[in-house]
Amino acid sequence: ILFIRLWYLQAIIGAYYYEQAESNRIRPVRLRPPRGIIYDRNGRPLVENVLVFDISLIPEDAPDLDATIDKLSMIVKMSPESIHSLLEKADPIRSAYDPVKIHEEAPWDEVAVVEAHQDDLPGAIIEPEHRMQYPYAKLASHQFGYIGKVSPAQHKQEQTDIGLLTGQTGLEKGYGKLLRGVAGRRMIQVNAAGRKVKDLGIKEPRPGTDLYLTLDLDAQKAAEEGLGDRAGAVVAMDPNTGEVLALASHPAYDPNLFPRGISPKDWVRLTNDPSHPMYNRAIQSVYPPGSIFKIIVALAGLDSGVIK
């Protein structure tokens, strides 16, 4: 009887217990760094970080995934089918035990309930995140550009962690490596049920480098207000240094749509808008200089002595 039982444990259900034993181990938890803050020339923040809390789920840590999803759905006010759909659509290059976000920027009452019922919600965790916020909405949006989640191609090319946000256009892309910082790591010990036993140490994330621009917030506001609702561009520069004090392009878009993951509806609306709000008219358009260029020719002639 003992030999039969031993054979059953090893040959028939050995894989199950092997997985259980493997999951009872030390696990690293990635800590995402806050992105660098963007300031104007006088040190006034144009792009900031705000602390939010996401409710995520690690399917591998839930012995009874359906039971966890049923309980979690009542807290986050989502249907179990919607949560299953999010898990199925999780990033294809996601590693085992990487959390899948269920509710981003969850209200504090939901965060408190999940945190207080950890024993009843194996696999459900709270992830504190720093999200980018553009306090002036559309102001200077073309200079900042927008950020989005790392694509598989960017992950392979830049060796960027999955789930991190990276710049897709503008300054957010040009200075992306400096702005995004370096992720940290917390080492925790978990049991076979996926519950945390204790913390074993932490390597703090390194925040992104702050960026100081030559833009002047007051000049930028004046340029934006001067354009009003008209399509066009305004560029103001210091002729002595070449520093750009203001650069406005209208119509503009709100970059606050992107850090939280832009909805397909909003993306279609932006890209199909006949006024092309994502088009930077100040640097992407080509305009005939007209009679203004006569001044440059005249200056060149006077400087070279061809004319008096």
ChimeraX commands (.cxc) that place a marker at each C-alpha (Angstrom):
marker #1 position 0.00,0.00,0.00 radius 0.5
marker #1 position 2.85,2.35,0.87 radius 0.5
marker #1 position 4.63,1.68,-2.42 radius 0.5
marker #1 position 1.40,2.20,-4.39 radius 0.5
marker #1 position 0.80,5.47,-2.58 radius 0.5
marker #1 position 4.40,6.58,-3.22 radius 0.5
marker #1 position 4.06,5.71,-6.91 radius 0.5
marker #1 position 0.78,7.71,-7.08 radius 0.5
marker #1 position 2.35,10.78,-5.47 radius 0.5
marker #1 position 5.39,10.72,-7.76 radius 0.5
marker #1 position 4.05,9.49,-11.10 radius 0.5
marker #1 position 0.41,10.55,-11.20 radius 0.5
marker #1 position 0.30,13.89,-9.34 radius 0.5
marker #1 position 4.02,14.57,-9.00 radius 0.5
marker #1 position 3.85,17.56,-11.33 radius 0.5
marker #1 position 1.22,19.21,-9.12 radius 0.5
marker #1 position 3.29,18.92,-5.95 radius 0.5
marker #1 position 6.44,19.96,-7.80 radius 0.5
marker #1 position 4.71,23.18,-8.83 radius 0.5
marker #1 position 3.47,23.71,-5.26 radius 0.5
marker #1 position 6.97,23.29,-3.88 radius 0.5
marker #1 position 8.46,25.60,-6.52 radius 0.5
marker #1 position 5.97,28.34,-5.66 radius 0.5
marker #1 position 6.97,28.22,-1.98 radius 0.5
marker #1 position 10.08,30.29,-2.42 radius 0.5
marker #1 position 11.69,33.68,-2.51 radius 0.5
marker #1 position 10.18,35.92,-5.13 radius 0.5
marker #1 position 11.39,39.28,-6.46 radius 0.5
marker #1 position 8.80,42.05,-6.81 radius 0.5
marker #1 position 9.70,44.82,-9.23 radius 0.5
marker #1 position 9.35,48.37,-7.90 radius 0.5
marker #1 position 8.74,50.87,-10.66 radius 0.5
marker #1 position 10.57,54.17,-10.36 radius 0.5
marker #1 position 8.91,57.60,-10.47 radius 0.5
marker #1 position 9.65,59.39,-13.73 radius 0.5
marker #1 position 11.66,62.58,-13.78 radius 0.5
marker #1 position 9.81,65.89,-13.44 radius 0.5
marker #1 position 9.93,68.44,-16.28 radius 0.5
marker #1 position 10.38,72.09,-15.27 radius 0.5
marker #1 position 10.35,75.38,-17.13 radius 0.5
marker #1 position 13.37,77.72,-17.12 radius 0.5
marker #1 position 12.33,79.20,-13.76 radius 0.5
marker #1 position 11.89,75.87,-11.99 radius 0.5
marker #1 position 8.10,75.67,-12.26 radius 0.5
marker #1 position 6.87,72.07,-12.82 radius 0.5
marker #1 position 5.21,71.46,-16.18 radius 0.5
marker #1 position 4.95,67.67,-15.77 radius 0.5
marker #1 position 4.55,66.07,-12.34 radius 0.5
marker #1 position 4.23,62.69,-10.62 radius 0.5
marker #1 position 1.17,61.66,-8.61 radius 0.5
marker #1 position 0.95,58.59,-6.38 radius 0.5
marker #1 position -1.88,56.18,-7.22 radius 0.5
marker #1 position -2.75,52.61,-6.23 radius 0.5
marker #1 position -3.53,49.80,-8.68 radius 0.5
marker #1 position -5.27,46.53,-7.86 radius 0.5
marker #1 position -3.50,43.68,-9.63 radius 0.5
marker #1 position -3.77,39.91,-9.76 radius 0.5
marker #1 position -1.08,37.23,-9.96 radius 0.5
marker #1 position -2.94,34.19,-11.38 radius 0.5
marker #1 position -0.13,31.79,-10.43 radius 0.5
marker #1 position -0.59,32.71,-6.75 radius 0.5
marker #1 position -4.29,31.86,-6.68 radius 0.5
marker #1 position -4.89,28.13,-5.95 radius 0.5
marker #1 position -8.57,28.65,-6.81 radius 0.5
marker #1 position -8.43,31.41,-9.40 radius 0.5
marker #1 position -12.17,31.45,-10.09 radius 0.5
marker #1 position -12.97,31.90,-6.39 radius 0.5
marker #1 position -10.49,34.77,-6.10 radius 0.5
marker #1 position -11.92,36.44,-9.21 radius 0.5
marker #1 position -15.49,36.11,-7.92 radius 0.5
marker #1 position -14.58,37.80,-4.62 radius 0.5
marker #1 position -12.45,40.45,-6.31 radius 0.5
marker #1 position -15.14,41.31,-8.85 radius 0.5
marker #1 position -17.52,42.38,-6.07 radius 0.5
marker #1 position -14.87,44.72,-4.61 radius 0.5
marker #1 position -13.78,46.42,-7.85 radius 0.5
marker #1 position -17.33,46.39,-9.27 radius 0.5
marker #1 position -16.38,44.45,-12.38 radius 0.5
marker #1 position -17.88,41.28,-13.77 radius 0.5
marker #1 position -15.85,38.05,-13.40 radius 0.5
marker #1 position -15.91,37.78,-17.18 radius 0.5
marker #1 position -14.21,41.17,-17.52 radius 0.5
marker #1 position -11.42,40.11,-15.16 radius 0.5
marker #1 position -10.94,36.84,-17.03 radius 0.5
marker #1 position -10.74,38.84,-20.25 radius 0.5
marker #1 position -8.00,41.06,-18.79 radius 0.5
marker #1 position -6.00,37.99,-17.79 radius 0.5
marker #1 position -6.38,36.48,-21.25 radius 0.5
marker #1 position -5.27,39.74,-22.90 radius 0.5
marker #1 position -2.22,40.10,-20.64 radius 0.5
marker #1 position 1.05,40.90,-22.38 radius 0.5
marker #1 position 2.24,37.82,-24.32 radius 0.5
marker #1 position 5.81,38.34,-23.08 radius 0.5
marker #1 position 4.68,38.55,-19.46 radius 0.5
marker #1 position 6.78,36.37,-17.17 radius 0.5
marker #1 position 5.26,33.95,-14.68 radius 0.5
marker #1 position 4.23,35.61,-11.42 radius 0.5
marker #1 position 4.18,39.06,-13.01 radius 0.5
marker #1 position 1.02,40.88,-11.82 radius 0.5
marker #1 position -1.78,41.74,-14.24 radius 0.5
marker #1 position -3.49,45.07,-13.56 radius 0.5
marker #1 position -7.20,44.71,-12.88 radius 0.5
marker #1 position -8.18,48.21,-11.72 radius 0.5
marker #1 position -5.81,51.12,-12.24 radius 0.5
marker #1 position -6.02,54.14,-9.94 radius 0.5
marker #1 position -8.46,52.37,-7.67 radius 0.5
marker #1 position -10.35,54.48,-5.09 radius 0.5
marker #1 position -9.10,54.26,-1.53 radius 0.5
marker #1 position -12.10,52.26,-0.23 radius 0.5
marker #1 position -11.39,49.44,-2.72 radius 0.5
marker #1 position -7.68,49.51,-1.90 radius 0.5
marker #1 position -8.43,49.26,1.82 radius 0.5
marker #1 position -10.80,46.31,1.37 radius 0.5
marker #1 position -8.32,44.33,-0.75 radius 0.5
marker #1 position -5.49,45.06,1.69 radius 0.5
marker #1 position -7.62,44.01,4.68 radius 0.5
marker #1 position -8.74,40.72,3.08 radius 0.5
marker #1 position -5.44,39.44,1.73 radius 0.5
marker #1 position -6.01,35.98,3.26 radius 0.5
marker #1 position -9.31,35.68,1.39 radius 0.5
marker #1 position -7.90,37.00,-1.90 radius 0.5
marker #1 position -4.78,34.96,-2.69 radius 0.5
marker #1 position -3.06,36.43,-5.74 radius 0.5
marker #1 position -4.61,39.90,-5.36 radius 0.5
marker #1 position -2.10,42.65,-4.53 radius 0.5
marker #1 position -1.96,46.43,-4.24 radius 0.5
marker #1 position 0.68,48.14,-6.40 radius 0.5
marker #1 position 1.61,51.75,-5.59 radius 0.5
marker #1 position 2.48,53.59,-8.79 radius 0.5
marker #1 position 3.73,57.03,-9.76 radius 0.5
marker #1 position 1.77,58.33,-12.74 radius 0.5
marker #1 position 2.61,61.31,-14.90 radius 0.5
marker #1 position 0.29,64.28,-14.66 radius 0.5
marker #1 position 0.23,67.32,-16.92 radius 0.5
marker #1 position -1.29,70.08,-14.74 radius 0.5
marker #1 position -1.72,72.49,-17.66 radius 0.5
marker #1 position -3.45,69.90,-19.87 radius 0.5
marker #1 position -2.91,70.83,-23.54 radius 0.5
marker #1 position -0.27,73.50,-22.88 radius 0.5
marker #1 position 3.01,72.61,-24.67 radius 0.5
marker #1 position 1.67,69.11,-25.30 radius 0.5
marker #1 position 3.55,68.77,-28.61 radius 0.5
marker #1 position 6.88,69.47,-26.91 radius 0.5
marker #1 position 6.29,66.91,-24.16 radius 0.5
marker #1 position 4.92,64.25,-26.47 radius 0.5
marker #1 position 3.12,61.34,-24.90 radius 0.5
marker #1 position 4.04,58.14,-23.08 radius 0.5
marker #1 position 2.71,54.62,-23.43 radius 0.5
marker #1 position 3.38,51.10,-22.27 radius 0.5
marker #1 position 6.51,49.42,-23.57 radius 0.5
marker #1 position 5.80,47.52,-26.78 radius 0.5
marker #1 position 7.40,44.12,-27.48 radius 0.5
marker #1 position 9.73,45.80,-30.02 radius 0.5
marker #1 position 10.80,48.44,-27.49 radius 0.5
marker #1 position 11.30,45.77,-24.84 radius 0.5
marker #1 position 13.64,43.88,-27.14 radius 0.5
marker #1 position 15.48,46.94,-28.44 radius 0.5
marker #1 position 15.84,48.98,-25.24 radius 0.5
marker #1 position 15.79,46.15,-22.68 radius 0.5
marker #1 position 13.02,48.02,-20.88 radius 0.5
marker #1 position 10.95,46.28,-18.20 radius 0.5
marker #1 position 7.51,45.11,-19.22 radius 0.5
marker #1 position 4.77,47.32,-17.81 radius 0.5
marker #1 position 6.90,50.43,-17.58 radius 0.5
marker #1 position 5.84,53.55,-19.42 radius 0.5
marker #1 position 8.17,54.97,-22.03 radius 0.5
marker #1 position 8.12,58.03,-24.25 radius 0.5
marker #1 position 6.61,57.60,-27.69 radius 0.5
marker #1 position 7.11,61.12,-29.08 radius 0.5
marker #1 position 8.58,64.51,-28.15 radius 0.5
marker #1 position 10.78,65.16,-25.12 radius 0.5
marker #1 position 9.34,62.08,-23.41 radius 0.5
marker #1 position 10.93,59.97,-26.14 radius 0.5
marker #1 position 14.10,62.00,-26.73 radius 0.5
marker #1 position 15.03,61.97,-23.04 radius 0.5
marker #1 position 13.23,58.71,-22.26 radius 0.5
marker #1 position 16.19,56.85,-20.78 radius 0.5
marker #1 position 16.92,59.68,-18.36 radius 0.5
marker #1 position 13.32,60.37,-17.42 radius 0.5
marker #1 position 12.18,56.82,-16.69 radius 0.5
marker #1 position 14.76,55.97,-14.01 radius 0.5
marker #1 position 15.82,52.49,-12.87 radius 0.5
marker #1 position 13.45,49.96,-11.35 radius 0.5
marker #1 position 14.05,48.63,-7.84 radius 0.5
marker #1 position 13.28,45.24,-6.34 radius 0.5
marker #1 position 11.78,43.87,-3.14 radius 0.5
marker #1 position 12.55,40.28,-2.17 radius 0.5
marker #1 position 9.71,38.53,-0.36 radius 0.5
marker #1 position 9.16,34.99,0.86 radius 0.5
marker #1 position 5.83,33.46,-0.10 radius 0.5
marker #1 position 4.23,30.18,0.86 radius 0.5
marker #1 position 2.63,27.62,-1.42 radius 0.5
marker #1 position -0.67,29.50,-1.27 radius 0.5
marker #1 position 1.01,32.61,-2.71 radius 0.5
marker #1 position 0.72,34.59,0.52 radius 0.5
marker #1 position 3.61,36.72,1.68 radius 0.5
marker #1 position 5.43,35.32,4.69 radius 0.5
marker #1 position 8.00,38.07,5.24 radius 0.5
marker #1 position 10.12,40.72,3.55 radius 0.5
marker #1 position 13.73,39.76,2.93 radius 0.5
marker #1 position 15.13,43.07,1.70 radius 0.5
marker #1 position 14.59,45.90,-0.70 radius 0.5
marker #1 position 16.56,47.70,-3.38 radius 0.5
marker #1 position 15.00,51.11,-3.74 radius 0.5
marker #1 position 14.15,52.29,-7.29 radius 0.5
marker #1 position 16.18,55.16,-8.69 radius 0.5
marker #1 position 13.92,58.03,-9.77 radius 0.5
marker #1 position 14.24,59.46,-13.25 radius 0.5
marker #1 position 16.39,62.52,-13.90 radius 0.5
marker #1 position 14.55,65.84,-13.78 radius 0.5
marker #1 position 14.55,67.88,-16.97 radius 0.5
marker #1 position 14.84,71.70,-17.07 radius 0.5
marker #1 position 13.66,73.34,-20.29 radius 0.5
marker #1 position 14.34,76.75,-21.78 radius 0.5
marker #1 position 10.57,77.26,-22.07 radius 0.5
marker #1 position 9.05,80.06,-20.02 radius 0.5
marker #1 position 5.64,79.14,-18.64 radius 0.5
marker #1 position 4.30,82.69,-18.91 radius 0.5
marker #1 position 5.52,83.07,-22.51 radius 0.5
marker #1 position 4.06,79.68,-23.40 radius 0.5
marker #1 position 0.70,80.65,-21.93 radius 0.5
marker #1 position 0.75,83.93,-23.88 radius 0.5
marker #1 position 1.52,82.10,-27.12 radius 0.5
marker #1 position -1.27,79.58,-26.53 radius 0.5
marker #1 position -3.77,82.33,-25.66 radius 0.5
marker #1 position -2.68,84.37,-28.67 radius 0.5
marker #1 position -3.46,81.52,-31.02 radius 0.5
marker #1 position -6.84,80.97,-29.44 radius 0.5
marker #1 position -8.92,78.49,-31.42 radius 0.5
marker #1 position -7.09,79.16,-34.70 radius 0.5
marker #1 position -4.89,76.52,-36.32 radius 0.5
marker #1 position -1.27,77.59,-36.50 radius 0.5
marker #1 position 1.99,77.87,-34.60 radius 0.5
marker #1 position 3.92,80.41,-32.54 radius 0.5
marker #1 position 7.64,80.18,-31.76 radius 0.5
marker #1 position 9.45,82.67,-29.52 radius 0.5
marker #1 position 13.24,82.47,-29.25 radius 0.5
marker #1 position 16.01,84.39,-27.53 radius 0.5
marker #1 position 18.03,85.73,-30.51 radius 0.5
marker #1 position 21.19,85.94,-28.40 radius 0.5
marker #1 position 21.26,82.28,-27.37 radius 0.5
marker #1 position 18.79,80.49,-29.63 radius 0.5
marker #1 position 16.86,79.26,-26.59 radius 0.5
marker #1 position 13.21,78.47,-27.28 radius 0.5
marker #1 position 11.04,80.45,-24.85 radius 0.5
marker #1 position 7.69,79.35,-26.24 radius 0.5
marker #1 position 6.57,76.91,-28.88 radius 0.5
marker #1 position 2.84,76.52,-29.42 radius 0.5
marker #1 position 0.91,74.51,-31.98 radius 0.5
marker #1 position -2.86,74.46,-32.36 radius 0.5
marker #1 position -5.00,72.42,-32.29 radius 0.5
marker #1 position -3.38,70.47,-29.44 radius 0.5
marker #1 position -4.19,67.32,-27.48 radius 0.5
marker #1 position -4.30,66.48,-23.78 radius 0.5
marker #1 position -1.31,64.23,-22.87 radius 0.5
marker #1 position -3.15,63.23,-19.66 radius 0.5
marker #1 position -5.06,60.73,-21.82 radius 0.5
marker #1 position -1.97,58.55,-22.26 radius 0.5
marker #1 position -0.29,57.67,-18.90 radius 0.5
marker #1 position -3.34,55.68,-17.81 radius 0.5
marker #1 position -3.61,53.91,-21.14 radius 0.5
marker #1 position -5.60,55.75,-23.79 radius 0.5
marker #1 position -8.89,54.13,-24.73 radius 0.5
marker #1 position -9.39,52.92,-28.32 radius 0.5
marker #1 position -12.25,55.40,-28.66 radius 0.5
marker #1 position -10.08,58.38,-27.70 radius 0.5
marker #1 position -7.22,57.19,-29.93 radius 0.5
marker #1 position -9.50,56.88,-32.96 radius 0.5
marker #1 position -10.96,60.31,-32.21 radius 0.5
marker #1 position -7.49,61.91,-32.08 radius 0.5
marker #1 position -6.05,60.20,-35.15 radius 0.5
marker #1 position -9.17,60.74,-37.29 radius 0.5
marker #1 position -9.74,64.37,-36.27 radius 0.5
marker #1 position -9.61,66.45,-39.49 radius 0.5
marker #1 position -7.83,69.27,-37.61 radius 0.5
marker #1 position -4.91,66.89,-36.82 radius 0.5
marker #1 position -4.36,67.82,-33.15 radius 0.5
marker #1 position -1.32,65.52,-32.83 radius 0.5
marker #1 position 0.48,67.28,-35.68 radius 0.5
marker #1 position 3.14,69.75,-34.50 radius 0.5
marker #1 position 2.73,72.62,-36.92 radius 0.5
marker #1 position 5.76,74.45,-35.50 radius 0.5
marker #1 position 8.37,71.86,-36.52 radius 0.5
marker #1 position 6.65,69.36,-38.82 radius 0.5
marker #1 position 5.15,71.67,-41.40 radius 0.5
marker #1 position 6.99,73.33,-44.29 radius 0.5
marker #1 position 5.97,76.92,-45.02 radius 0.5
marker #1 position 7.12,79.22,-47.87 radius 0.5
marker #1 position 9.04,82.10,-46.26 radius 0.5
marker #1 position 7.61,84.74,-48.60 radius 0.5
marker #1 position 8.83,88.35,-48.39 radius 0.5
marker #1 position 10.19,87.82,-44.87 radius 0.5
marker #1 position 13.18,86.08,-46.45 radius 0.5
marker #1 position 14.14,89.36,-48.21 radius 0.5
marker #1 position 15.38,90.62,-44.84 radius 0.5
marker #1 position 17.81,87.70,-44.60 radius 0.5
marker #1 position 19.08,88.27,-48.16 radius 0.5
marker #1 position 19.50,91.99,-47.48 radius 0.5
marker #1 position 21.42,91.33,-44.25 radius 0.5
marker #1 position 23.68,88.88,-46.07 radius 0.5
marker #1 position 24.34,91.44,-48.79 radius 0.5
marker #1 position 25.19,94.19,-46.29 radius 0.5
marker #1 position 27.41,91.86,-44.25 radius 0.5
marker #1 position 29.39,90.77,-47.33 radius 0.5
marker #1 position 29.64,94.30,-48.76 radius 0.5
marker #1 position 27.82,93.45,-51.98 radius 0.5
marker #1 position 25.30,96.22,-51.24 radius 0.5
marker #1 position 25.43,99.38,-49.12 radius 0.5
marker link #1:1,2 radius 0.2
marker link #1:2,3 radius 0.2
marker link #1:3,4 radius 0.2
marker link #1:4,5 radius 0.2
marker link #1:5,6 radius 0.2
marker link #1:6,7 radius 0.2
marker link #1:7,8 radius 0.2
marker link #1:8,9 radius 0.2
marker link #1:9,10 radius 0.2
marker link #1:10,11 radius 0.2
marker link #1:11,12 radius 0.2
marker link #1:12,13 radius 0.2
marker link #1:13,14 radius 0.2
marker link #1:14,15 radius 0.2
marker link #1:15,16 radius 0.2
marker link #1:16,17 radius 0.2
marker link #1:17,18 radius 0.2
marker link #1:18,19 radius 0.2
marker link #1:19,20 radius 0.2
marker link #1:20,21 radius 0.2
marker link #1:21,22 radius 0.2
marker link #1:22,23 radius 0.2
marker link #1:23,24 radius 0.2
marker link #1:24,25 radius 0.2
marker link #1:25,26 radius 0.2
marker link #1:26,27 radius 0.2
marker link #1:27,28 radius 0.2
marker link #1:28,29 radius 0.2
marker link #1:29,30 radius 0.2
marker link #1:30,31 radius 0.2
marker link #1:31,32 radius 0.2
marker link #1:32,33 radius 0.2
marker link #1:33,34 radius 0.2
marker link #1:34,35 radius 0.2
marker link #1:35,36 radius 0.2
marker link #1:36,37 radius 0.2
marker link #1:37,38 radius 0.2
marker link #1:38,39 radius 0.2
marker link #1:39,40 radius 0.2
marker link #1:40,41 radius 0.2
marker link #1:41,42 radius 0.2
marker link #1:42,43 radius 0.2
marker link #1:43,44 radius 0.2
marker link #1:44,45 radius 0.2
marker link #1:45,46 radius 0.2
marker link #1:46,47 radius 0.2
marker link #1:47,48 radius 0.2
marker link #1:48,49 radius 0.2
marker link #1:49,50 radius 0.2
marker link #1:50,51 radius 0.2
marker link #1:51,52 radius 0.2
marker link #1:52,53 radius 0.2
marker link #1:53,54 radius 0.2
marker link #1:54,55 radius 0.2
marker link #1:55,56 radius 0.2
marker link #1:56,57 radius 0.2
marker link #1:57,58 radius 0.2
marker link #1:58,59 radius 0.2
marker link #1:59,60 radius 0.2
marker link #1:60,61 radius 0.2
marker link #1:61,62 radius 0.2
marker link #1:62,63 radius 0.2
marker link #1:63,64 radius 0.2
marker link #1:64,65 radius 0.2
marker link #1:65,66 radius 0.2
marker link #1:66,67 radius 0.2
marker link #1:67,68 radius 0.2
marker link #1:68,69 radius 0.2
marker link #1:69,70 radius 0.2
marker link #1:70,71 radius 0.2
marker link #1:71,72 radius 0.2
marker link #1:72,73 radius 0.2
marker link #1:73,74 radius 0.2
marker link #1:74,75 radius 0.2
marker link #1:75,76 radius 0.2
marker link #1:76,77 radius 0.2
marker link #1:77,78 radius 0.2
marker link #1:78,79 radius 0.2
marker link #1:79,80 radius 0.2
marker link #1:80,81 radius 0.2
marker link #1:81,82 radius 0.2
marker link #1:82,83 radius 0.2
marker link #1:83,84 radius 0.2
marker link #1:84,85 radius 0.2
marker link #1:85,86 radius 0.2
marker link #1:86,87 radius 0.2
marker link #1:87,88 radius 0.2
marker link #1:88,89 radius 0.2
marker link #1:89,90 radius 0.2
marker link #1:90,91 radius 0.2
marker link #1:91,92 radius 0.2
marker link #1:92,93 radius 0.2
marker link #1:93,94 radius 0.2
marker link #1:94,95 radius 0.2
marker link #1:95,96 radius 0.2
marker link #1:96,97 radius 0.2
marker link #1:97,98 radius 0.2
marker link #1:98,99 radius 0.2
marker link #1:99,100 radius 0.2
marker link #1:100,101 radius 0.2
marker link #1:101,102 radius 0.2
marker link #1:102,103 radius 0.2
marker link #1:103,104 radius 0.2
marker link #1:104,105 radius 0.2
marker link #1:105,106 radius 0.2
marker link #1:106,107 radius 0.2
marker link #1:107,108 radius 0.2
marker link #1:108,109 radius 0.2
marker link #1:109,110 radius 0.2
marker link #1:110,111 radius 0.2
marker link #1:111,112 radius 0.2
marker link #1:112,113 radius 0.2
marker link #1:113,114 radius 0.2
marker link #1:114,115 radius 0.2
marker link #1:115,116 radius 0.2
marker link #1:116,117 radius 0.2
marker link #1:117,118 radius 0.2
marker link #1:118,119 radius 0.2
marker link #1:119,120 radius 0.2
marker link #1:120,121 radius 0.2
marker link #1:121,122 radius 0.2
marker link #1:122,123 radius 0.2
marker link #1:123,124 radius 0.2
marker link #1:124,125 radius 0.2
marker link #1:125,126 radius 0.2
marker link #1:126,127 radius 0.2
marker link #1:127,128 radius 0.2
marker link #1:128,129 radius 0.2
marker link #1:129,130 radius 0.2
marker link #1:130,131 radius 0.2
marker link #1:131,132 radius 0.2
marker link #1:132,133 radius 0.2
marker link #1:133,134 radius 0.2
marker link #1:134,135 radius 0.2
marker link #1:135,136 radius 0.2
marker link #1:136,137 radius 0.2
marker link #1:137,138 radius 0.2
marker link #1:138,139 radius 0.2
marker link #1:139,140 radius 0.2
marker link #1:140,141 radius 0.2
marker link #1:141,142 radius 0.2
marker link #1:142,143 radius 0.2
marker link #1:143,144 radius 0.2
marker link #1:144,145 radius 0.2
marker link #1:145,146 radius 0.2
marker link #1:146,147 radius 0.2
marker link #1:147,148 radius 0.2
marker link #1:148,149 radius 0.2
marker link #1:149,150 radius 0.2
marker link #1:150,151 radius 0.2
marker link #1:151,152 radius 0.2
marker link #1:152,153 radius 0.2
marker link #1:153,154 radius 0.2
marker link #1:154,155 radius 0.2
marker link #1:155,156 radius 0.2
marker link #1:156,157 radius 0.2
marker link #1:157,158 radius 0.2
marker link #1:158,159 radius 0.2
marker link #1:159,160 radius 0.2
marker link #1:160,161 radius 0.2
marker link #1:161,162 radius 0.2
marker link #1:162,163 radius 0.2
marker link #1:163,164 radius 0.2
marker link #1:164,165 radius 0.2
marker link #1:165,166 radius 0.2
marker link #1:166,167 radius 0.2
marker link #1:167,168 radius 0.2
marker link #1:168,169 radius 0.2
marker link #1:169,170 radius 0.2
marker link #1:170,171 radius 0.2
marker link #1:171,172 radius 0.2
marker link #1:172,173 radius 0.2
marker link #1:173,174 radius 0.2
marker link #1:174,175 radius 0.2
marker link #1:175,176 radius 0.2
marker link #1:176,177 radius 0.2
marker link #1:177,178 radius 0.2
marker link #1:178,179 radius 0.2
marker link #1:179,180 radius 0.2
marker link #1:180,181 radius 0.2
marker link #1:181,182 radius 0.2
marker link #1:182,183 radius 0.2
marker link #1:183,184 radius 0.2
marker link #1:184,185 radius 0.2
marker link #1:185,186 radius 0.2
marker link #1:186,187 radius 0.2
marker link #1:187,188 radius 0.2
marker link #1:188,189 radius 0.2
marker link #1:189,190 radius 0.2
marker link #1:190,191 radius 0.2
marker link #1:191,192 radius 0.2
marker link #1:192,193 radius 0.2
marker link #1:193,194 radius 0.2
marker link #1:194,195 radius 0.2
marker link #1:195,196 radius 0.2
marker link #1:196,197 radius 0.2
marker link #1:197,198 radius 0.2
marker link #1:198,199 radius 0.2
marker link #1:199,200 radius 0.2
marker link #1:200,201 radius 0.2
marker link #1:201,202 radius 0.2
marker link #1:202,203 radius 0.2
marker link #1:203,204 radius 0.2
marker link #1:204,205 radius 0.2
marker link #1:205,206 radius 0.2
marker link #1:206,207 radius 0.2
marker link #1:207,208 radius 0.2
marker link #1:208,209 radius 0.2
marker link #1:209,210 radius 0.2
marker link #1:210,211 radius 0.2
marker link #1:211,212 radius 0.2
marker link #1:212,213 radius 0.2
marker link #1:213,214 radius 0.2
marker link #1:214,215 radius 0.2
marker link #1:215,216 radius 0.2
marker link #1:216,217 radius 0.2
marker link #1:217,218 radius 0.2
marker link #1:218,219 radius 0.2
marker link #1:219,220 radius 0.2
marker link #1:220,221 radius 0.2
marker link #1:221,222 radius 0.2
marker link #1:222,223 radius 0.2
marker link #1:223,224 radius 0.2
marker link #1:224,225 radius 0.2
marker link #1:225,226 radius 0.2
marker link #1:226,227 radius 0.2
marker link #1:227,228 radius 0.2
marker link #1:228,229 radius 0.2
marker link #1:229,230 radius 0.2
marker link #1:230,231 radius 0.2
marker link #1:231,232 radius 0.2
marker link #1:232,233 radius 0.2
marker link #1:233,234 radius 0.2
marker link #1:234,235 radius 0.2
marker link #1:235,236 radius 0.2
marker link #1:236,237 radius 0.2
marker link #1:237,238 radius 0.2
marker link #1:238,239 radius 0.2
marker link #1:239,240 radius 0.2
marker link #1:240,241 radius 0.2
marker link #1:241,242 radius 0.2
marker link #1:242,243 radius 0.2
marker link #1:243,244 radius 0.2
marker link #1:244,245 radius 0.2
marker link #1:245,246 radius 0.2
marker link #1:246,247 radius 0.2
marker link #1:247,248 radius 0.2
marker link #1:248,249 radius 0.2
marker link #1:249,250 radius 0.2
marker link #1:250,251 radius 0.2
marker link #1:251,252 radius 0.2
marker link #1:252,253 radius 0.2
marker link #1:253,254 radius 0.2
marker link #1:254,255 radius 0.2
marker link #1:255,256 radius 0.2
marker link #1:256,257 radius 0.2
marker link #1:257,258 radius 0.2
marker link #1:258,259 radius 0.2
marker link #1:259,260 radius 0.2
marker link #1:260,261 radius 0.2
marker link #1:261,262 radius 0.2
marker link #1:262,263 radius 0.2
marker link #1:263,264 radius 0.2
marker link #1:264,265 radius 0.2
marker link #1:265,266 radius 0.2
marker link #1:266,267 radius 0.2
marker link #1:267,268 radius 0.2
marker link #1:268,269 radius 0.2
marker link #1:269,270 radius 0.2
marker link #1:270,271 radius 0.2
marker link #1:271,272 radius 0.2
marker link #1:272,273 radius 0.2
marker link #1:273,274 radius 0.2
marker link #1:274,275 radius 0.2
marker link #1:275,276 radius 0.2
marker link #1:276,277 radius 0.2
marker link #1:277,278 radius 0.2
marker link #1:278,279 radius 0.2
marker link #1:279,280 radius 0.2
marker link #1:280,281 radius 0.2
marker link #1:281,282 radius 0.2
marker link #1:282,283 radius 0.2
marker link #1:283,284 radius 0.2
marker link #1:284,285 radius 0.2
marker link #1:285,286 radius 0.2
marker link #1:286,287 radius 0.2
marker link #1:287,288 radius 0.2
marker link #1:288,289 radius 0.2
marker link #1:289,290 radius 0.2
marker link #1:290,291 radius 0.2
marker link #1:291,292 radius 0.2
marker link #1:292,293 radius 0.2
marker link #1:293,294 radius 0.2
marker link #1:294,295 radius 0.2
marker link #1:295,296 radius 0.2
marker link #1:296,297 radius 0.2
marker link #1:297,298 radius 0.2
marker link #1:298,299 radius 0.2
marker link #1:299,300 radius 0.2
marker link #1:300,301 radius 0.2
marker link #1:301,302 radius 0.2
marker link #1:302,303 radius 0.2
marker link #1:303,304 radius 0.2
marker link #1:304,305 radius 0.2
marker link #1:305,306 radius 0.2
marker link #1:306,307 radius 0.2
marker link #1:307,308 radius 0.2
view
